[in-house]
Amino acid sequence: MAETPTPESPDQSGVNISPSPVDGQPEAPATQTDPTDQAAPAPAPTPETSVKTVAAEPLPDGTIPTVLTTGTSHKSVSKGRASITSIYRKADILSTILTFVGALVAAAAIFGVYSYLTRNRAPAAKAPAVTTLDKAELSKLQTFFQGNSAGKTSEILTISSSSLFKERVAIASDLKVVGGVQVSGTTALGDLTVDKVSTLGVTNVRGALTVSGPVNLQSPTILGAGATVNGNITVSGNGSFGGSLSAGIINTRDISVSGNLNLAGHILITGKNSAAVPGSEAGSGATATVDGNDSAGTVTINTGTIPAHVVNIGGLLGKVTFSAPFGHVPHVVITPIGQSAASLNYYVQKTTNDFTIGSTNYAQSNTSYSFDYWVVQ
């Protein structure tokens, strides 16, 4: 029922517009009474009653408001229910947050894949860590540096990384090195035994050096205090001796002496024996032998039956052939041995391959003649 306005009431001809959250539809238009007629109560509205209505304009979100007349009120919104505008706004904020979070996750995934594909697969070599042991830590290792007091003799102290000892290190027992040993400073050794190949630079040996195997010296060797060789020595190159050379026996193929050759003992010349044959005037059945080599020796000629000659003109008695020819025609010196050989008027004919002994007078039949010879080039 509509209330009758009192005179003290303000003008309520205005309208109150409020949307209905329940159905969202406009209510039936209400009748409007004349404000001047305040004596009698307003009649109940009827369909025939002429009322003034206000057209409702849609709101920005599309909601059509409900127009209320004087004495009416809008319907209250039920608790727990929200308008379409508030729901739309909440959904818009939630979608924005989800979109932003999704973009961050996608960017992180792309960056992770890129970092995995472009990573450096070769691990960087780490610099060796250097650890300094203090006095307390070194005391823990003291038993290992004092003989076998650290337990059984089979216990082994293994250091896997490199170790630097700045002071002197003393090893009471043997030192076995599986790898190589590099010594940059002065090294003093009491005894040194090398079973395999050893390459030494400048080496000073103050004590005795005993080498049981072959010694190969590829560079010049200076022996300041002399050298004693009990066995054989073989020199394939040249040898130069500024002082004297003392040797029991020297076997050499060629020897060159630029100064004097002083021989305090005998000269023993050995080599392959030469060959001898009788000459054309030695007679029938003559023989010849030689005891010596190409340098020196004795040749003996045994004559056979020599025919008588009207004129005593002599001839060739024997020839000695060298085992190896000389480079040039050598010098041959012969000396007769005995009276029979001295009675001949002997002479020599020589080539690089042989020499022949002849006589200007005839030799006797069935007689032995011997001559010593000396041949030099």
Sequence and secondary structure as in RCSB ss.txt:
>XXXX:A:sequence
MAETPTPESPDQSGVNISPSPVDGQPEAPATQTDPTDQAAPAPAPTPETSVKTVAAEPLPDGTIPTVLTTGTSHK
SVSKGRASITSIYRKADILSTILTFVGALVAAAAIFGVYSYLTRNRAPAAKAPAVTTLDKAELSKLQTFFQGNSA
GKTSEILTISSSSLFKERVAIASDLKVVGGVQVSGTTALGDLTVDKVSTLGVTNVRGALTVSGPVNLQSPTILGA
GATVNGNITVSGNGSFGGSLSAGIINTRDISVSGNLNLAGHILITGKNSAAVPGSEAGSGATATVDGNDSAGTVT
INTGTIPAHVVNIGGLLGKVTFSAPFGHVPHVVITPIGQSAASLNYYVQKTTNDFTIGSTNYAQSNTSYSFDYWV
VQ
>XXXX:A:secstr
      TTS    S EEE  TTT           TT  SS      TTS          TTS   EEE TT    
   TT   HHHHHHHHHHHHHHHHHHHHHHHHHHHHHHHHHHTS  S            HHHHHHTGGGGSTTTT
S TT      S     S    SS    SS     S    S     S    SS    S     S     S    TT
    SS    SS    SS    S    S    SS    SS       B EEEE TTS BT EEEEEEBSSEEEEE
EE  B    SS   EEEEEEE SS  SS  EEEEEEEHHHHHTS EEEEE SSEEEEEESS   TT EEEEEEEE
E 
